[in-house]
Amino acid sequence: MRYDTIIIGGGLSSLVSGIILQRSGRKCLMVSAGQNALHFSSGSFGILSRLPDGTPVERPLDEAVNLPDDHPYSKIGEAGLRALAGEIVPFFASCGVRLHGGVETNGWRLSPTGSMKPAALALDEVALFPSKDYKIGHRALIVNIEGFLDFNSEFIAKGLELRGTACRLETVSLPETEHLRKSPTEMRSVNIARAMDREDVRNRFLFSVRSLLRGEDVIVLPEVFGFADTSAIVKVSEAFSATVLFVGTVPPSVPGMRTQMVLKKAFEASGGMLLPGDVVLGGEISDGKVGSIRTANLGSINVEADDFILSTGSFFGKGIISGPGNVYEPVFGLDTVFETDRSKWYDKDFFARQEYLSFGVDTDRNFRAKKEGKVIENLYVTGSELSGANPLYEGSGAGIAILSAMQVADNILKGN
């Protein structure tokens, strides 16, 4: 089998590059092992919220010029970064994912812990506020579903009360969710959302919430609506005169999984081929180029392509792996950038900058991978697998995933 481009990974970065390339006439194959970072997404996209030295960022594109030379954004360059960032909202809209906010200035979203987190863009149902100390409402009713432990109402209440909003906590019990409580693995956001996609179940829930209202101007609900599509979210929002806020839960994430499914449909609708639940075991490299790869499910059948994109993620996705004294990339044995002194890999302070999260694959300015110091001409790397950034600390994970994917797709189409 032969393709124009083979994409290894099935997360946000892989889907963005795959859709762009496929729509541009490239025949693409995507090999996806399964779970990815979108399953943990809160429904917002950060581009840059903090510099490596800890300086808060209000205008991400303006501050990106102050990043180190090896940062993925620096490799894209200021002009390229601004041009690509301007394409994010229309690109996602063309796939069926509506975003609001702006790439120029960070907004703030209410997190599952009740704190406010910066983000540039968010799904339509995820509210963005103009400042960290914004008072969301005068009185809030926070409603959870009986037995659902992945939504911490008390944390959210404390966060809102710090900003001047009086809160009242209530729970609603539904027969359709009660049976999920028999197993802790079943009482999760996705299973509840599947039940809430049924109009009769959702209407009973809305009736119960309406009966609990005591004049509150804000209703806070867990993100357990709209697994199949956003119609359920719209109906819940329109059911009350009060403002409805949907707040994230412990993963799996309903908005994240819905986003992945929508992007996957867009990739396949454009003609892309997907191999789900498969793992790339290795690849054949000759004369500075990758010729083919082999996967677990295809056995002895090698798959060839003109270009390859590696987007298997960081440690979470096993895109890079740590050994006793090194960090390595398992598919091609690519060069990685990491601190050789293992004692400096992490900080005992959980909330401090964790250095190991900046480890990743070494690439040239066009995001082409290196092996033994030499550039592999047709193997590109995107997303959190790249070295030079600390996405969690910087609040840049989604931005790096999307913008590096857009840049690599452009590089491939232009032959760079």
JOBELDA-V861109 format. One record per pair of residues at least 4 apart in sequence whose C-alpha atoms are under 8 Angstrom apart, sorted by the first residue. I is the first residue (numbers start at 0). GAP is how many residues later the second one is. D is the distance in Angstrom with one decimal. If there is no record, write none. Layout:
((I,GAP,D) (I,GAP,D))
This chain:
((0,301,7.2) (0,302,5.2) (0,303,6.2) (1,301,5.9) (1,302,4.6) (1,303,5.5) (2,24,5.5) (2,25,5.9) (2,26,6.7) (2,300,7.8) (2,301,6.3) (2,302,4.7) (2,303,7.0) (3,22,5.7) (3,23,5.0) (3,24,6.0) (3,301,5.1) (3,302,5.1) (3,303,6.4) (4,21,6.9) (4,22,6.4) (4,23,4.9) (4,24,6.5) (4,300,5.4) (4,301,6.0) (4,302,4.8) (4,303,5.5) (4,304,7.5) (5,22,5.7) (5,23,4.8) (5,24,5.9) (5,25,7.7) (5,298,8.0) (5,299,6.2) (5,301,6.5) (5,302,4.8) (5,303,6.3) (6,7,6.4) (6,11,7.2) (6,21,7.3) (6,22,6.1) (6,23,4.6) (6,24,6.3) (6,301,5.8) (6,302,4.7) (6,303,6.2) (6,304,7.2) (7,6,7.4) (7,22,5.9) (7,23,5.1) (7,24,6.6) (7,272,7.2) (7,300,7.6) (7,301,6.1) (7,302,5.0) (7,303,5.7) (7,304,6.3) (8,5,5.9) (8,21,6.7) (8,22,5.7) (8,23,4.7) (8,24,6.8) (8,301,6.8) (8,302,5.0) (8,303,4.7) (8,304,7.8) (9,4,5.4) (9,5,6.3) (9,20,6.8) (9,21,6.6) (9,22,4.5) (9,23,7.2) (9,24,7.2) (9,26,7.2) (9,301,7.6) (9,302,7.6) (10,4,6.1) (10,21,8.0) (10,25,5.4) (10,26,6.7) (10,27,6.5) (10,249,7.4) (10,300,7.6) (10,301,7.8) (11,4,6.2) (11,25,7.7) (11,26,6.6) (11,248,7.2) (11,386,7.8) (11,389,6.5) (11,390,6.9) (12,4,6.3) (12,298,6.6) (12,369,6.5) (12,370,5.7) (12,388,4.6) (12,389,5.4) (12,391,7.6) (12,392,5.4) (13,4,5.9) (13,16,7.7) (13,295,7.9) (13,297,5.9) (13,368,7.9) (13,391,7.0) (14,4,6.0) (14,248,6.4) (14,249,6.7) (14,252,6.8) (15,4,6.3) (15,247,7.8) (15,386,6.5) (15,389,6.1) (15,390,6.9) (16,4,6.1) (16,388,4.9) (16,389,5.8) (16,391,7.2) (16,392,5.4) (17,4,5.9) (17,10,6.6) (17,12,7.5) (17,249,6.5) (17,254,7.4) (17,391,7.9) (18,4,6.0) (18,247,6.8) (18,248,4.9) (18,251,7.1) (18,253,7.7) (19,4,6.2) (19,386,7.5) (19,389,6.6) (20,4,6.5) (20,5,5.3) (20,6,7.8) (20,7,7.3) (20,388,6.0) (20,392,7.5) (21,4,4.8) (21,5,6.0) (21,6,6.1) (21,245,7.3) (21,248,6.1) (21,249,6.7) (21,250,6.2) (22,247,5.9) (26,244,7.6) (26,245,6.7) (27,244,5.3) (27,245,6.2) (28,243,6.2) (28,244,4.8) (28,245,5.8) (28,246,7.5) (29,242,7.6) (29,243,6.2) (29,244,4.8) (29,245,6.1) (30,243,6.1) (30,244,4.8) (30,245,6.2) (30,246,7.8) (30,247,6.2) (30,248,6.9) (30,249,7.3) (31,242,7.4) (31,243,6.1) (31,244,4.9) (31,245,5.8) (31,246,5.8) (31,247,6.9) (32,243,6.2) (32,244,4.5) (32,245,4.8) (32,246,5.3) (33,242,6.7) (33,243,5.4) (33,244,7.8) (34,4,6.7) (34,282,7.9) (35,4,7.8) (35,277,8.0) (35,281,6.5) (36,4,6.6) (36,280,7.9) (37,215,7.7) (37,218,4.9) (37,219,6.3) (37,221,7.7) (37,222,6.6) (38,212,6.8) (38,213,5.4) (38,214,5.3) (38,215,7.7) (38,217,5.2) (38,218,5.3) (39,211,5.2) (39,212,5.7) (39,213,5.3) (39,216,6.5) (40,210,7.9) (40,212,6.0) (40,214,7.3) (40,215,4.9) (41,69,8.0) (41,206,5.5) (41,207,7.8) (41,211,6.6) (41,213,7.0) (41,214,6.7) (42,79,5.8) (42,80,5.5) (42,83,6.4) (42,205,7.9) (42,212,5.6) (42,213,6.0) (43,65,7.9) (43,75,6.2) (43,76,7.6) (43,77,5.7) (43,78,3.9) (43,79,6.2) (43,82,7.1) (44,74,5.8) (44,75,6.1) (44,76,5.0) (44,77,5.8) (44,352,7.9) (44,353,5.3) (44,354,6.7) (45,72,7.1) (45,73,4.5) (45,74,5.3) (45,75,6.7) (45,349,5.5) (45,350,5.2) (45,351,6.6) (45,352,5.7) (45,353,5.8) (46,13,6.4) (46,56,7.4) (46,72,7.1) (46,73,6.2) (46,348,6.6) (46,349,4.6) (46,350,7.1) (46,351,6.5) (46,352,4.2) (46,353,7.1) (47,9,6.8) (47,12,5.1) (47,13,7.9) (47,16,7.6) (47,71,7.9) (47,346,5.9) (47,347,5.3) (47,348,4.6) (47,351,7.3) (48,7,6.0) (48,8,4.7) (48,9,6.8) (48,11,6.7) (48,57,7.3) (48,69,6.2) (48,70,7.2) (48,345,5.7) (48,346,5.1) (48,347,6.9) (49,4,5.7) (49,5,5.5) (49,6,4.5) (49,7,5.1) (49,343,7.1) (49,344,4.6) (49,345,6.5) (50,4,5.2) (50,5,6.6) (50,6,6.9) (50,12,7.9) (50,15,7.9) (50,16,7.1) (50,343,6.0) (51,15,7.6) (51,338,7.8) (51,341,7.7) (51,342,6.6) (56,6,6.8) (56,49,7.8) (57,47,5.7) (57,48,5.4) (58,4,6.3) (58,45,5.5) (58,46,4.5) (58,47,6.2) (59,4,6.0) (59,43,7.3) (59,44,6.3) (59,45,6.6) (59,46,7.1) (60,4,7.6) (60,17,7.8) (60,20,7.4) (60,21,6.7) (60,42,7.3) (60,43,6.1) (61,42,7.8) (62,4,7.5) (63,9,6.7) (63,10,7.4) (63,14,7.5) (64,9,7.0) (64,12,8.0) (64,13,6.5) (66,4,6.4) (66,6,7.7) (66,7,6.7) (67,6,6.9) (67,320,7.8) (68,5,5.4) (68,6,7.1) (69,4,6.5) (69,5,6.8) (69,317,7.7) (69,318,5.2) (70,4,6.5) (70,316,7.3) (70,317,4.5) (70,318,5.5) (71,4,6.5) (71,314,7.3) (71,315,7.7) (71,316,6.6) (71,317,7.0) (71,328,6.9) (71,332,7.0) (72,4,6.3) (72,5,7.8) (72,8,6.8) (72,327,7.3) (72,331,7.9) (73,4,7.2) (74,290,5.1) (74,291,7.1) (74,292,7.9) (75,4,5.7) (75,5,5.9) (75,289,7.6) (75,290,7.9) (75,328,7.6) (75,331,7.0) (76,4,5.8) (77,4,6.3) (78,4,6.2) (79,4,6.1) (80,4,5.9) (80,322,7.4) (81,4,6.2) (82,4,6.9) (83,4,6.9) (83,319,6.5) (83,322,7.0) (83,323,7.6) (84,18,6.5) (84,318,7.0) (85,17,7.3) (86,4,5.9) (87,4,6.2) (87,314,7.8) (88,4,6.1) (88,9,7.4) (88,10,6.1) (88,11,7.7) (89,4,6.1) (90,4,6.6) (91,4,6.4) (91,5,5.0) (91,6,6.5) (91,7,7.3) (92,4,5.0) (92,5,5.1) (92,6,7.3) (94,167,7.0) (94,168,6.2) (94,171,5.6) (95,166,6.6) (95,167,7.8) (96,26,7.4) (96,162,6.8) (96,165,7.2) (96,166,7.9) (97,25,6.0) (97,26,6.0) (98,22,6.3) (98,23,5.3) (98,24,4.6) (98,25,5.5) (99,21,5.6) (99,22,5.6) (99,23,6.4) (99,24,6.0) (100,5,7.9) (100,6,7.1) (100,19,5.9) (100,20,4.7) (100,21,6.5) (100,27,7.1) (101,4,7.2) (101,18,5.6) (101,19,5.9) (102,17,5.5) (102,18,6.9) (103,16,7.6) (104,15,6.4) (105,12,6.0) (105,13,5.3) (105,14,4.4) (105,15,7.9) (106,11,5.6) (106,12,5.3) (106,13,5.6) (106,14,7.7) (106,21,5.5) (106,22,5.5) (106,23,5.3) (106,24,6.6) (107,8,5.9) (107,9,5.3) (107,10,4.4) (107,11,5.8) (107,20,5.1) (107,21,4.8) (107,22,6.3) (107,23,6.1) (107,24,6.1) (108,7,5.5) (108,8,5.3) (108,9,6.4) (108,10,6.8) (108,17,7.4) (108,18,6.1) (108,19,4.9) (108,20,6.2) (109,4,6.1) (109,5,6.0) (109,6,4.8) (109,7,6.5) (109,17,7.7) (109,18,7.9) (109,137,6.7) (110,4,5.5) (110,5,5.9) (110,6,6.4) (110,45,7.9) (110,136,6.6) (110,137,6.5) (111,39,7.1) (111,40,7.0) (111,43,7.6) (111,44,6.6) (111,135,6.1) (111,136,5.1) (111,137,5.9) (111,138,7.6) (112,39,7.2) (112,42,5.2) (112,43,5.7) (112,46,7.5) (113,41,5.3) (113,42,3.8) (113,43,6.8) (113,44,6.7) (113,45,4.2) (113,46,6.6) (114,41,7.5) (114,44,5.5) (115,16,5.7) (116,15,7.5) (117,14,7.9) (117,277,7.8) (118,9,7.8) (118,276,7.8) (121,4,5.9) (121,5,7.4) (121,6,7.2) (122,132,8.0) (124,108,7.1) (124,120,7.9) (124,121,6.9) (125,119,7.3) (125,120,6.3) (125,121,7.5) (126,118,6.8) (126,119,7.7) (128,5,6.7) (129,4,6.8) (132,30,6.1) (133,29,6.9) (134,25,7.7) (134,28,5.4) (134,29,6.3) (134,30,6.7) (135,24,7.6) (135,27,7.9) (135,29,7.0) (135,82,7.8) (136,28,5.7) (136,80,6.3) (136,81,6.0) (137,26,7.2) (137,27,4.9) (137,28,6.2) (137,78,7.6) (137,79,6.7) (137,80,7.7) (138,26,5.5) (138,27,4.7) (138,28,5.8) (138,29,7.9) (138,76,8.0) (138,77,4.9) (138,78,5.8) (138,79,6.3) (139,25,6.7) (139,26,6.1) (139,27,4.7) (139,28,6.3) (139,76,5.4) (139,77,6.3) (139,78,4.5) (139,79,5.6) (139,80,6.9) (140,26,5.9) (140,27,5.0) (140,28,6.1) (140,29,7.3) (140,72,7.1) (140,75,6.2) (140,77,6.3) (140,78,4.8) (140,79,6.1) (141,11,6.5) (141,15,7.5) (141,25,7.0) (141,26,6.1) (141,27,4.9) (141,28,6.3) (141,77,5.9) (141,78,4.6) (141,79,6.3) (142,10,7.5) (142,26,6.1) (142,27,5.0) (142,28,5.3) (142,29,7.1) (142,66,7.4) (142,76,7.4) (142,77,6.2) (142,78,5.6) (142,79,7.8) (143,4,7.0) (143,7,7.1) (143,9,7.0) (143,25,7.9) (143,26,6.5) (143,27,4.7) (143,28,6.4) (143,77,6.6) (143,78,6.8) (144,26,5.3) (144,27,4.9) (144,28,6.0) (144,29,7.8) (145,25,5.5) (145,26,5.6) (145,27,5.1) (145,28,7.8) (145,32,7.7) (146,31,7.9) (146,34,6.6) (146,40,7.6) (147,39,6.3) (147,40,7.2) (149,38,7.2) (149,39,7.6) (149,99,5.5) (149,100,4.9) (149,101,7.9) (150,71,6.4) (150,97,7.5) (150,98,5.0) (150,99,6.7) (151,4,6.6) (151,97,7.8) (152,4,6.1) (152,16,6.9) (153,4,6.2) (153,15,7.8) (154,4,6.3) (155,4,6.2) (156,4,6.0) (156,10,5.8) (156,11,7.8) (156,12,7.9) (157,4,6.2) (158,4,7.0) (159,4,6.6) (159,5,5.4) (159,6,7.4) (159,7,7.4) (160,4,4.7) (160,5,5.7) (160,6,6.8) (169,42,7.7) (171,33,7.2) (171,36,6.7) (171,37,7.3) (172,4,7.5) (172,5,7.1) (173,4,6.1) (173,27,7.8) (173,30,7.8) (173,31,7.2) (174,4,6.9) (175,4,7.7) (175,19,6.7) (175,25,7.2) (176,4,7.2) (176,10,7.6) (176,15,6.4) (176,18,7.3) (177,4,7.8) (179,4,7.8) (179,6,5.1) (179,7,5.0) (179,11,7.9) (180,5,6.7) (180,6,5.5) (181,4,7.6) (182,4,6.8) (183,4,7.7) (185,5,6.6) (186,4,6.7) (186,5,7.0) (187,4,6.4) (187,64,7.4) (188,4,6.0) (188,34,7.4) (188,35,5.4) (188,60,7.3) (188,62,7.6) (188,63,6.6) (188,64,6.9) (188,65,6.5) (189,4,6.3) (189,34,6.8) (189,37,7.0) (189,62,6.8) (189,63,7.2) (189,64,5.7) (190,4,6.6) (191,4,6.2) (191,32,6.1) (192,4,6.1) (192,31,4.6) (192,32,5.0) (192,33,6.5) (192,34,5.7) (192,61,7.3) (193,4,7.3) (193,31,7.9) (193,33,6.3) (193,34,7.7) (194,6,6.6) (194,7,7.8) (195,5,5.8) (195,6,5.0) (195,28,7.4) (195,29,6.1) (195,30,7.7) (195,36,7.7) (196,4,7.7) (196,5,6.9) (196,28,6.8) (196,29,6.4) (196,30,7.1) (196,31,7.2) (196,35,6.2) (197,4,6.2) (198,4,6.0) (199,4,6.4) (200,4,6.4) (201,4,6.2) (202,4,6.1) (203,4,6.3) (204,4,6.3) (205,4,6.0) (205,30,7.2) (205,33,7.4) (206,4,6.3) (207,4,6.5) (208,4,6.6) (209,30,7.7) (215,26,7.0) (216,24,7.9) (216,25,4.6) (216,26,6.2) (217,24,5.3) (217,25,4.7) (217,26,5.9) (217,27,7.3) (218,23,6.6) (218,24,6.1) (218,25,4.8) (218,26,6.1) (219,24,6.0) (219,25,4.8) (219,26,6.0) (219,27,6.9) (220,23,7.3) (220,24,6.2) (220,25,5.0) (220,26,6.2) (221,24,5.5) (221,25,5.1) (221,26,6.0) (221,27,6.4) (222,23,5.3) (222,24,5.5) (222,25,5.3) (222,26,6.4) (222,30,7.7) (222,31,6.5) (222,32,7.3) (223,30,6.2) (224,5,7.8) (224,7,6.1) (224,8,5.7) (224,29,7.3) (225,4,4.8) (225,5,6.6) (225,6,5.1) (225,7,5.6) (225,28,7.3) (225,29,7.5) (225,32,7.7) (226,27,5.7) (226,28,7.0) (226,30,7.6) (226,31,5.7) (227,30,6.6) (228,29,7.1) (229,4,6.5) (230,4,6.4) (231,4,6.2) (232,4,6.2) (233,4,6.1) (234,4,6.1) (235,4,7.6) (235,8,8.0) (236,6,7.5) (236,7,5.7) (239,4,7.6) (247,5,7.4) (248,4,6.9) (251,5,7.7) (252,4,6.1) (253,4,6.1) (254,4,6.1) (255,4,6.3) (256,4,6.2) (257,4,6.2) (258,4,6.2) (259,4,6.0) (260,4,6.2) (261,4,6.3) (262,4,6.2) (263,4,6.3) (264,4,5.8) (265,4,6.2) (266,4,6.7) (266,5,5.4) (267,4,4.6) (267,5,6.3) (267,6,7.4) (277,17,6.6) (277,18,6.2) (277,19,6.0) (278,16,5.5) (278,17,5.6) (278,18,7.5) (279,13,6.9) (279,14,5.9) (279,15,4.3) (279,16,6.5) (279,51,6.8) (280,12,7.6) (280,13,5.9) (280,14,5.3) (280,15,6.4) (280,50,6.0) (281,11,5.8) (281,12,5.8) (281,13,7.3) (281,48,8.0) (281,49,4.8) (281,50,5.9) (282,7,6.7) (282,8,7.4) (282,9,5.6) (282,10,4.1) (282,11,6.2) (282,48,7.0) (282,49,6.1) (283,6,5.7) (283,7,5.6) (283,8,5.4) (283,9,6.2) (284,4,5.4) (284,5,4.3) (284,6,6.0) (284,7,7.7) (285,4,6.4) (285,5,7.0) (287,86,7.7) (287,87,7.0) (287,88,5.0) (287,89,6.2) (288,87,5.3) (288,88,5.6) (288,89,5.7) (288,90,7.3) (289,17,7.7) (289,18,7.5) (289,86,7.3) (289,88,6.5) (289,89,6.7) (290,13,5.8) (290,14,6.6) (290,15,7.5) (291,10,6.0) (291,11,5.2) (291,12,4.2) (291,13,6.4) (292,9,5.6) (292,10,5.4) (292,11,6.6) (293,4,7.0) (293,5,7.0) (293,6,7.2) (293,7,6.7) (293,8,4.9) (293,9,6.4) (294,4,6.2) (294,7,7.7) (297,4,7.6) (305,72,7.0) (306,71,4.8) (306,72,6.1) (306,73,7.9) (306,105,7.5) (307,70,6.1) (307,71,4.8) (307,72,6.2) (308,70,5.8) (308,71,4.7) (308,72,5.6) (308,73,7.3) (309,69,7.2) (309,70,6.1) (309,71,4.8) (309,72,6.5) (310,8,7.5) (310,70,6.1) (310,71,5.4) (310,72,6.1) (310,73,7.8) (310,74,6.6) (311,5,5.9) (311,6,6.9) (311,7,4.6) (311,73,6.8) (312,4,4.9) (312,5,6.6) (312,6,4.7) (312,7,7.3) (312,70,6.6) (312,71,5.1) (312,72,4.8) (313,4,6.0) (313,5,4.9) (313,6,5.3) (313,7,7.9) (313,43,7.8) (313,46,7.1) (313,70,5.4) (313,71,4.7) (314,4,6.1) (314,5,5.3) (314,6,5.9) (314,7,7.9) (318,10,6.3) (318,11,7.1) (318,66,6.2) (319,7,6.7) (319,8,5.6) (319,9,4.6) (319,10,6.6) (319,40,6.8) (319,41,7.9) (319,65,6.9) (320,6,5.6) (320,7,5.4) (320,8,6.3) (320,9,7.1) (321,4,5.9) (321,5,4.3) (321,6,6.4) (322,4,5.9) (322,5,7.6) (324,15,7.2) (324,17,6.6) (325,12,7.7) (325,14,7.0) (326,9,6.7) (326,10,7.9) (326,11,6.7) (326,32,7.8) (327,5,6.7) (327,6,7.3) (327,7,7.4) (327,8,6.2) (328,4,5.2) (328,5,5.6) (328,6,7.4) (328,7,7.0) (328,32,7.2) (329,4,7.9) (332,38,7.1) (333,27,6.7) (333,28,7.7) (333,35,6.9) (333,36,6.0) (333,37,4.7) (333,38,7.5) (334,26,5.9) (334,27,5.6) (334,34,7.7) (334,35,5.6) (334,36,5.0) (334,37,6.3) (334,38,7.1) (335,23,7.2) (335,24,5.4) (335,25,4.3) (335,26,5.2) (335,51,7.5) (336,22,5.6) (336,23,5.6) (336,24,6.2) (336,25,5.9) (336,50,6.2) (337,18,7.3) (337,20,7.7) (337,21,4.9) (337,22,7.0) (338,5,7.0) (338,6,6.7) (338,17,7.8) (338,20,7.8) (340,4,7.3) (343,11,7.1) (344,9,6.9) (344,10,5.1) (344,11,4.9) (345,7,7.9) (345,8,4.9) (345,9,5.6) (345,10,6.2) (346,5,6.4) (346,6,7.1) (346,7,5.8) (346,8,7.7) (347,4,7.9) (352,40,5.9) (353,4,7.9) (353,39,7.7) (354,4,7.5) (354,35,7.5) (356,32,7.8) (356,33,5.4) (356,34,7.4) (356,35,7.5) (357,29,5.9) (357,30,5.8) (357,31,5.0) (357,32,4.4) (357,33,7.5) (358,27,7.7) (358,28,5.2) (358,29,7.1) (358,30,7.9) (359,24,7.7) (359,25,5.2) (359,26,4.8) (359,27,3.8) (359,28,7.3) (360,8,7.0) (360,9,7.9) (360,20,7.6) (360,24,6.0) (360,25,5.1) (360,26,5.3) (361,7,6.1) (361,8,6.0) (361,24,6.8) (361,25,6.0) (362,4,5.0) (362,5,5.1) (362,6,4.4) (362,7,5.6) (362,12,7.6) (362,18,7.4) (362,23,7.6) (362,24,8.0) (363,4,5.5) (363,5,6.7) (363,6,7.4) (363,11,7.2) (365,14,7.9) (365,42,7.2) (365,45,7.0) (365,50,7.0) (366,13,5.4) (366,14,5.7) (366,15,7.2) (366,41,6.9) (367,7,6.4) (367,8,6.3) (367,9,6.5) (367,10,7.0) (367,11,5.6) (367,12,4.3) (367,13,6.3) (368,6,5.8) (368,7,5.7) (368,8,7.8) (368,10,5.8) (368,11,5.7) (368,12,6.3) (369,4,5.2) (369,5,4.3) (369,6,5.7) (370,4,6.4) (370,5,7.0) (379,28,6.9) (380,4,7.0) (380,5,6.6) (380,27,7.9) (381,4,6.2) (381,18,7.9) (381,19,6.4) (381,22,5.4) (381,23,5.7) (381,26,7.4) (382,14,7.6) (382,17,5.6) (382,18,3.9) (382,19,7.3) (382,21,6.3) (382,22,7.1) (383,7,7.2) (383,13,6.8) (383,16,7.1) (383,17,6.5) (388,5,7.8) (389,4,5.9) (389,6,7.8) (390,4,5.5) (390,5,4.7) (390,6,4.5) (390,9,7.8) (391,4,6.9) (391,5,6.5) (395,4,6.0) (396,4,6.2) (397,4,6.1) (398,4,5.8) (399,4,5.6) (400,4,6.2) (401,4,6.2) (402,4,6.1) (403,4,6.0) (404,4,6.1) (405,4,6.2) (406,4,6.1) (407,4,6.1) (408,4,6.2) (409,4,6.1) (410,4,5.8) (410,5,4.7) (411,4,6.0))
